[in-house]
Amino acid sequence: MKGKENVLSEVDLMMTVYNLRRLMSIFSADELKSKLKELAFDFLKIFRLNQAVLATFFVQKEMKVREGRQKIMPLQTVLMKNKRYF
């Protein structure tokens, strides 16, 4: 591969593989799978929380456009209306 970006991508991939092999030597395959699943679940919770916060921003912006004035909904109200995020 040529170019700085391509070489950096290749190095990043090698480092990821190296770190996964290190983890495989520390944990058994089943333990590693369960820990990675937990990590994925935690990332999903963080993603959904960020999604709820962004939804708050867009709901406020939409209300502002509709009503011609700024009406700010408290974050708790938006989160209660958007329970699907949790």
C-alpha positions in Angstrom: 0.0 0.0 0.0 1.2 3.5 -0.8 0.3 6.7 0.9 0.4 7.8 4.5 -3.3 7.1 5.1 -3.1 3.6 3.7 0.0 2.8 5.8 -1.6 4.2 8.9 -4.7 2.1 8.3 -2.6 -1.0 7.9 -0.6 -0.3 11.1 -3.9 0.3 13.0 -5.2 -3.0 11.8 -2.0 -4.8 12.9 -2.1 -3.2 16.3 -5.8 -4.2 16.7 -4.9 -7.8 15.9 -1.9 -7.7 18.2 -4.1 -6.5 21.1 -6.8 -9.1 20.4 -4.2 -11.8 20.5 -2.9 -10.5 23.8 -6.4 -10.5 25.2 -6.9 -14.1 23.9 -3.8 -15.1 25.9 -5.1 -13.5 29.0 -8.8 -14.6 28.8 -10.3 -17.8 27.5 -12.3 -17.5 24.3 -15.7 -17.7 26.2 -14.6 -15.0 28.7 -13.4 -12.7 25.9 -16.7 -13.1 24.0 -18.7 -12.3 27.1 -16.6 -9.3 27.9 -16.8 -8.0 24.3 -20.6 -8.4 24.4 -20.8 -6.4 27.6 -18.6 -3.7 26.1 -20.9 -3.6 23.0 -23.9 -3.3 25.2 -22.3 -0.4 27.1 -21.5 1.4 23.9 -25.1 0.8 22.8 -26.4 2.5 26.0 -24.1 5.4 25.5 -25.2 5.7 21.8 -28.8 5.7 22.8 -28.3 8.3 25.5 -26.5 10.5 22.9 -29.4 9.9 20.5 -31.9 11.0 23.2 -29.9 14.2 23.9 -29.7 15.0 20.1 -33.5 14.3 19.8 -34.0 16.9 22.5 -32.1 19.4 20.5 -34.1 18.7 17.3 -37.4 18.7 19.2 -36.6 22.1 20.6 -35.5 23.4 17.2 -38.7 22.0 15.6 -40.9 23.6 18.3 -39.1 26.9 17.8 -39.8 26.8 14.0 -43.5 25.8 14.5 -44.4 28.3 17.1 -42.2 31.2 16.0 -40.7 31.5 19.5 -38.3 29.5 21.6 -39.9 27.0 23.9 -37.5 24.8 25.6 -38.6 21.4 26.9 -36.8 20.1 29.9 -34.5 17.2 29.1 -36.4 14.9 31.6 -39.7 15.5 29.6 -38.1 14.5 26.4 -36.5 11.5 27.9 -39.8 10.4 29.4 -41.5 10.8 26.0 -38.7 8.9 24.2 -38.5 5.8 26.5 -37.5 3.7 23.5 -34.0 5.1 23.8 -33.4 3.2 27.1 
